[in-house]
Amino acid sequence: MKSPDRPTLPHADETPGIRAVTVIVALLPVAVIVALLVVIARILDRLPGETALIAGLLFGAALFAALTATTAYVVLLFRRPFRVGDRVFLPALGLKGDVVKITLMFTRLAHVEGPDGAEERTGRHIYVPNTSLFRHMVVNCTTRHPAQPVICEQVFMLTYDSDLDAAERVMLAAAQDVAGDAAREAGKAPYVFPENTAGGILARLRYVAPHNARAQAARDILRKVVAGILAEKNVRFAGAGGSAYRADLAADAQPKTVDVDIAHIDDPEENVPLRPADPHYIEELAERIRQMGLLQPIVVQRASSGRYTLIAGRFRLLACKRLGWRAISSVVQEPASAASGDTPL
């Protein structure tokens, strides 16, 4: 990617006058601590040898955290790894936020969450001890050029039998349609980098997009790629365990349901008494079905007499009877496909 010819924009507190005042005010607490240490040193100097040693150790242990925080504070002032208003990320702590204030002991962050490029403030504030900045890596996510093109990546899992050339054409076309202007400005065309995994072919689509429009570009590209892949007959997404998913195959795999007259359904366990807790559960189940509908159909087996034998879903059937339903959504099995050992649930 070509480096921008524009100079880096100065931060508001980098102007000479404001920077000098900021440093002077910020160093006042440090000066107070130094003066306090000088006074303590003079007091210890007047004590007997062993008493001064013990008192010095106690004071040193008590002031260790304060001295470490003060040192970190001075480093933040002069090295300027981040400033107020910058967005920082602490990978070890899993935290991301906007720097709101830098004090002698803590750095206050306005917590943000969300996908990269679309993070929003949650309203929570995080106080990060300055001492932890010596122990954990801090990533400054702020850019001085919001519209500068940056490299982005989206990952898609495909099955081994997919036509990789067709999949690559779909991905490149989507990236070109959405972020073609940024690619031309940066002089870097989108490309696909495939990887072999246990679950299928991992196709990494890499492209450039404006820094302040990464989330929108990722959303638009995802929609175009999904629509394009599903339209290709020889390309399939790989799901859990490497199984293929396609809209047409998934539709064929769904069991066919029909509405069966409840009066024509025979329950083999109709005479089996319910347990003491069962009526209460059926009452709760009936209320849920009344509010949300029957989310899972029952399973019945068609008999030669034209009636149906209940295979699974006894409680759902009883709940629907309690609601006064005349028919219930059912998966109908033919006699040849029914298992002899099935027990109604």
C-alpha positions, 0 to 999 in steps of 0.5 A: 500500500502506498504511503499517503503524501499528506503529513500527519495531522497534529493532535490538539495538545501538541501545539507548543503553548498547550503542550507546555502548560499540560506538562507543567500541570501534570508534573505538579503531583510528581513534584509533590511526591519528590518533595515528600520523599526528600522530607522522609529521607531527612527524617530517616537520616536523623533516626538511629541506624537499625531504626532508620533501616526498618523504617526505610524498608517499610516506607519503601514497600508502602511507596513502591506502587506509587513510585511505579505509577509515577514513573509510568505517568512520566513515561506517558507524558513524554513518550506519548504512546497515546493521548486523550481521545485515542482509541486503545486496545489492551489484548492481554486484558481484552479491553478496548476504549477511548482514552478520557483522562490520564491521571497520576495513578490511573488512565480512564477509558470509555469502554467500547464494544462491537465489530472492528470499525463499528465499535460504540461506547457502552457507557461504562468507564474503565480505570486502568492502573498506570503500573499495568502499562509496564506489564501489558501491551497497548495497541493504539488504534487511532489514525490521523487520517480517517479516510486512509485505505487500510487492509481488511479481511473476511474469511469464508469456509468452503467444502472440498468439492467446491469450485474454488475458481468460481468462489474466487470470482464471486469474492473478488467481484464483491470486493471490487463492487464495494471497495473498488475506489479504495483499491485503485487509490491504494494501488492494491487489488483485492485477492483471495488466499485459500488455506487447507483445514480439517473442516474444509477450504478456508478462503481469506478475502483481503481487500482495502477499504477506507479506515472509517468505512470498514464496518460498512464495507465488510457488511456489504461485501458479506451480503454480496458474497453469500448471495453469489456463493448460494447462486453457484451450483458448484460452490458450497459453504462448509458448516460444522464438521465440514458438512455442506450447506445450501439453501436448496439442499437444506430445504430438501433435508427438512422433514415434511410436516402436515396437520393431523386431526388430534382425534385420529392420533392414538397414544400407546401410553394413554393408560400409563399414569402421569408422574406427579410433576407431569400435569404441572409441566404440561400446563406450563408447556400449554401456556408456552405453546399458546404464546409462541406456537408449536415450535417442534412438530410431533412424530406419528406413524401412519397405520393401515386403518388410516389412523396415526400412532404417536411416536414422539411428542406425548407432552406436546400432544397433551398440551395441545389437547388442553388448549382445545386444538383440533389438529397438530403439526406432525411429521408422518412416518410410513409403517416401513420406516418406523422403528419398533423400539421407539417410545413416545416422549 
